[in-house]
Amino acid sequence: MARLIPLVILLFMIYSWYRNHQKSAPKGTVHNSGMTKAAAKLGFLPAEQLDTEHGHAPDPRSSTAREAVRAGDWKAGAEFLAEAGRDWQERHRRCDALAREAVEDDTWLPAWKAERPQDPDAALVHAQSLIHLAWELRGAAYAKHTTREQFEGFHRVLSQAREACAHAQALADADDPCPYIVEIPLAKGLGYAHERFEEIWSEVVERDPHHLAAHSAALQYWCEKWHGSHELAESFARSAAEKAAAGQLLSVLPLEAYLEYERAHDDVEPDEFYRRPVIVAAVDAALADVAVAAAANPDDWRLARVRHLLASLLFWQDRYEAAVEQFRLVDGYIDAQPWHYEASRNRMIKAYVRQRDYSAARMVRARGGI
């Protein structure tokens, strides 16, 4: 019996790999050559030209600000963040861009803090950069695949980030939710109790009740893989979506919750799961929400993250023409859900291209082109 145990474990690992591989594989019998031709016919980019570093076309202003601080000009970074004003979604996005740059090279950030020690913007960027650094030290793997050294570095930097978050919150304007939004991944990493997390969350929604990035981050906290359950995550997502007005894009939250559930269960067949009436209805609601948001501001950078997920779910629902419409609007930049859950750049590209090109082939065939 003892000899059988390693064999059973090996067979289970093979089965798990097979199930995960099957989840990302296309359906049906369309040949790869036909898929590639259809994608080219519709103007989609070839796989080698896909950008896996961005989820949408980079903002030139962000690129310019990052280049400036990289050269030591922290004042350009400070001006870039200050220009967001009280547009909290934009302020959070700009802070995140600067914080990611600080993880690569933070020589400019101490100079900013030294020159303006009570500047809430510098404090916010510092807190966010520490959290990004902590997650980079930890890595993206599940806990069972994370080493003790990675965990030690992760928790050491998160402890520093907790102090930085408190400092940023103390300096911030009373109506600024961003220092509290920054603390959400800290709560996830340090395992805040539900009561403590609710305190942080109440500070966020009091200041900005419909902040998309904040809600997505909070949804992760409520997922089973962190500190909640699938039921809590779906309940949180549905409640937030129901409270939002059309065009605020919180309709994506239930879709994100369904994605988390599907990925957490190897025995779930996406072809069947995503066809459930409640998920079809959620996709329809998100499509309507995106249409309103795009009409109001076609350049809204948040649209891409919703479109990526919509494209994938529409593919699984065999709604190929609608899927192609979403793929067409995001094609080129694929660092977004669900693609960024893949383990490598090549797997991201393969997963995206499979679904995009298969949808294209089915649409072209339906129109008599293949």
N, C-alpha and C positions, 0 to 999 in steps of 0.2 A: 504493500500500500504506500509506504514511504517513497518508493521509487516513482510511483504514479503522480505524486503531487507536482514535481517540476514539469512533467509533461502536460498536466492539466492547466498549469499556469501559462505555459507556452501556447497551448491551443487557445486559451482565452485571449491572450495578447494578439494572436493572429486574427481571431474573430473580431476583436475590437478594432484593429486596424482596417480590416475588410469593411466593417460597417461604416466607419468614418469615411473611408474612401468612396464607398457607394453613395454616401450622402451628397458628395460633391460631384458625382458623375452625372452626365446628361441622360435624358430619357430617350426612348424611342430608337429608331433605326437610321437616322440621318447620318450619312458618312461624313468624316472629318473634312474631306475635300469639298463637299457640298456646303458644309457649315462655313468654311473659310471663304468660299466664293460668295456666299450670301452676305457675310459680314462686310466683305470688300465692296460688294455691289451697293450696300446701304451706307458706305462711307465710313465704316468703323476703322479705327486704327489697328495695325498689326500688333501682335503681342509684344514684340520687342520695343515698341514705342510707348508702352504704358508706363505711367509714373506711379510708383508705389510709395512715394514719400508724401504725397498730398491727396486729399479727398476731393479737391476742386482746384481750379486754376489758382496759383499763388497770387496773393494780393501784392501788387508792386510796392505799395506803401510799407507793408510789413517787411518785404525783402530789403527795401532801402534802409529802414530803421535797423534791421539786424546787421546789415553790412556796416552801418555807421558805428554801432556799439562794438562790433567786432574790431573796428579800427581804433577803439578807445574813446569815441565821442558819446559819452553817456547822456549828454544834454539832448542829443537827437532822439535817444530812446525816451527820455523824460517828456519831451515835447510830443512825441508820437503817442504816448499813453495819455497825456493830458488832453489831447485833441478829441478823445472819445467822449469827454464830458460825462454827462449822466445817462448816456446810452449804455446801460449795464451789460448788455450782451456784447456790444462792441468793446467795452472796457475789458471784460473778461478775455475776449479773444486776443486783444493786443497785449495784455499782460502775459498771456500764455505764450505768445510768440517771443517776447523778450525773455521770459523765464527759461524757455527751451534753449535760447542762445546762451544764457548764463550757465547752463549745465555744461555746455561745450567749452566756454571760456568766460569766467566771471570776473576778470580783472577790472572791468569797467564798472561793475555793480558796487564793489566796496568804495570806489571813488565817488560814486553818486551818493551813497549813504553817508560818507564822511563829509561831503560838501553840504548835504541837506539831511541831517540826522533825524529830523522830525517830518520828513516827507512821507506821506501815506502811500504814495505811488512806489517809491523805492522799497518801502517795507512790504508792500503787496507782492512786488516782483521777487523779492528775496524769499518770501514764504513759499510762493509757487515754485520757484526754482529748486528749493530744498525737497519739495514733494516729488518733483520730476526726477531729481537725482536719486532719491530713495527708491523709487520704482525702477529706475535704470539699474541700480545695484541689485535689486531683488530679481529682476528678469520677469518675463511674462508667463513662465511655466506654472502649472499647478503646484501646490505646496509639496506634494510627494516627490516632485522632480526638482525641488529647490534645495540647495546645499545649506548647511549650517552657517557657513561663512557669508553666504548671500543674505540669509535672514538676519545675521548679526549686524551687517552693514545697513540693511534696510531699517531695522528698528533703531539703530544709533542715529541715523539721519532723520528719521521721523520724530524722534524726541526733540531734536533741534528745530524741526519744522513746527512742532506744537508751540514752542516758545515764540517762533517767528509769526505764527498765525495770531497768537494772542497780542503781540506787539502791533501787527497790522490792524487788527480790529480796534485796538485802543486809539490808534492815530486816525482812523478812517472817519469820513463824514458820516453823520448819523443815518443817512439814507442809502449808503453804499452797501450792497449785498455781497460784493466781490470777496472781501476777506473771509466771509462765512462760507461762500461757495468753495474757496480754496481749501477749507478745512474738511470738506466732504470726503475726498480720498484719504485724508489723514484718519478720519473716523473709520473708514473701511480698513485701512492698514493696521491700525492699533486696536481694532475691535471694540469700538465704543458700544456700550450697552444701548439698547433701544431708547431708553429714556433720555440718555445724554444726546443721542443722535437727533431725537425729536426737538431738543432745545436748539441745536444748531439749525435744523431745518426751519424752525419757526422764525428764526432771525432772517433766513433767506426769503421766505415767502412774504414776510411782513414788508420787505423792501422791494421785492420783485416777484410777484406770485406766479409768473408764467415764464420764467427764465429757462430756456430749452436745455442748455448745457448743464445747469444745476439739476434739473429733473433727471436727465440721463445719468448723471453721476450718482444721484440719490437712488435711482433704480438699481444700480449695481450694488449698493449697500444692501438693499432689500432682497437681492437674489439669494438663492439657496447656497451658491458657491461662496458667499461671503457671510452675511450675518442675518439672513432672513430665510425665506422659503419661496417656492414658486407661487404659492397662493398670495403671500404678502406682496411679492413683486407685481403680480398681475393686478391685484387690488389697488396698489399705489398707482400703477400706470393708467388703469381705467378711470380712477377718480380724477387724476390730473387732466386727462384728455377731456373728460366730461365738463370740467370747470372752465376750460379754455375757450376763447372765441375763435371763430374761423380765421385762419391765417396765422395763428400763433404757433402752429406746427407741433403742438404737444400730442397730436394724433399719432405721432410716430412711437410714442412710449409703449402702447400695447403691442405694437409690432416688435419692438425690442424685447419685451418680456416673452413673447412667443418664441423669438429666436433663441433666447437664453434657455428656455425649456427644451426646445428641440435639440440643441447642442449638448445639453446635460444628459440626454437619454439616448443611449445607443440603440434601444429597441424601437424608437420612434421612426416611422417612415415619413420623410418630408412630403412625398407625393400625396400621402393621405392626410397627414397632420395639417398642412397648410391649406387644404381644401375644406376644412371644417367651416361651417357657415359663419361662426362667430369671427373667424380670422378673415374670411372673405369680406365680411361686413366691415371689419377694422381696416382692411386694405382700401375698400371703397371710401371710407371716411377720410383716410390719409390722402387719397388722390384728390378728393374735393378740397381738403385743407391746403394742399400744395398749390392747387389751381388758384385759390384766393390769395395766398402769399405771393405767388409769382406775378399775379396781376397787379398787386400793390407795389412790388419791387422785384423785378426779374433778376436783379443782381444780388439778391439776398444770399449771402454765402452759406446760410443754414440749409437752403433748399437741397444742396447736393447730398447731404447726409441722409435725408429722407428719401430722395430719389434712388440712391443705391439700394437701400433696403426694399423699397417698393419694387424695383426691377427684379430682384431675386425672388421675392414672394409671388409676384405675378408670373414669373417663370414656372415656379412650382405649381401654380394654379392653372397652368396651360393657357394663360391669357397673353399669348405671345406678342400680339400687336401692341398691347398696352405696355408690355415689358420692354419692347424695342424702343418705344417712345421715351421711356425713362433712361434706358441705356444710352440713347442718342444724346441726351441732355447732360450726361455725366462722363461720357467716354473720354478716356485719356488719363484720368486721375482716379486711382482706385484704393487709396488708403482710407477705407470706410467700412462700416459693417455691411455685409457679413464677411467681406474678403479679408479684412485685417485680422480675423481670427485664425487664419491659416498660419502654419508654423514657419514659413519662409517666403521670401519674395517670389520665388518661382511658383510655389503653391498658390499664392495670392493670384498671380496672373492666370494660372491654369483654371482656377475655380471661376474667376470672372469671365474668362474667354469661353469656357464651356457653356455657361448659361447664356451669355450674350450671343454667341455665334449660333447656338442651337435655336434660340428664340428667333434670330434673324432668318435662319434657314426655314423654319416652320412658317414664318410670315411670308417669305418670298414664295415658298411652295404653294401656300394657300392662294396667292395671287397669280399662280400659274407660271412663276419664274424658274422653278426647279422641277 
